[in-house]
């Protein structure tokens, strides 16, 4: 039978291991990107084949949301937490009027400036570090800068994003059409 001091050492060692394991799990990377940041992240453009679309469009085409996560959260989690960013062509570069898109881990053209190459190589590791730390305002700032970069260097063929005024206009049009349908079917009558 082991001595009491050996058992005590064993218990202390187990408690120490549990303490370190518990504190490590408290500081582990998030398992889910918050909906606000996921939706923001999915505003980025990506090239798939010959077409340019937003990550949000890609998410909705390829991912079914589950009970608790949106398609954007699932895609953002894959891209940011499972290193999916390494192969996605998210970085445009213009050369003599032609725009080519590159991934962060792919081969970049030698004529691309060192500043652009550095940005493409370093932005995702830094963004991922901010995601893992839970610094969501910094994450949003990185995403904003990436969107600016895409708009600046992506050329004039980027799909347009609907503005807030467009969304409100579509909503008002739908609302007016609904009222018109009710009026013409006799659900609502007006007499003068």
Residue, then its C-alpha position, 0 to 999 in steps of 0.5 A: x500500500x502506498x504511503x500517505x505522503x505519496x498519495x498526497x503528492x499524487x493528489x497535489x499533482x492531479x489538482x495542479x494538472x486539473x488547474x492548468x487544464x481548466x485555466x487553459x480551457x478558459x482561455x481557449x479560442x472561441x468555438x463560435x464567431x458571434x453573429x454580428x462579426x460573422x455577418x460582417x466578415x461574410x461581406x468580403x468578396x471571394x473568387x470561386x472559379x471565374x465569378x466574384x461574390x460575397x462570402x455570404x452568398x457562398x455561405x448560403x449556397x453551400x451551408x445549411x444553418x443549424x438550430x443555433x448557428x447561421x450559415x455565416x457563422x459556420x463559414x466564418x468559423x471554418x475560415x477563421x478557426x479552421x484555417x480555411x482562409x489559406x486557400x480562399x482567393x480573397x485578395x485582388x491585384x491589378x496589373x495592366x487593367x486586369x484583376x487577378x485574385x490570390x489566396x494568402x498562402x498561394x504563390x503571389x506574383x513577383x511584380x506585386x509590391x512587397x507591401x501588398x505581399x506582406x499585407x496578404x501574408x500577415x492579415x489573416x494570422x493577425x485577424x485570427x489572433x484577435x478572434x481567438x482573444x475575443x477582441x471583437x471591435x478590433x476584428x471589425x476594424x480588420x474586416x473593414x480594412x480588408x473590405x477597403x482593400x478589396x474595393x480599392x484593388x478589386x477593379x470596377x467589376x466587383x458586385x455591388x452591395x445593396x445600400x441601406x436606402x436600397x433595402x429600405x426602398x425594397x421593404x417599402x415597395x413590398x409593403x405598398x404592394x401588400x396594401x394594394x393587394x389587400x385593397x383590390x381583393x376587398x379586404x380593405x375598402x375605402x369610400x369617399 
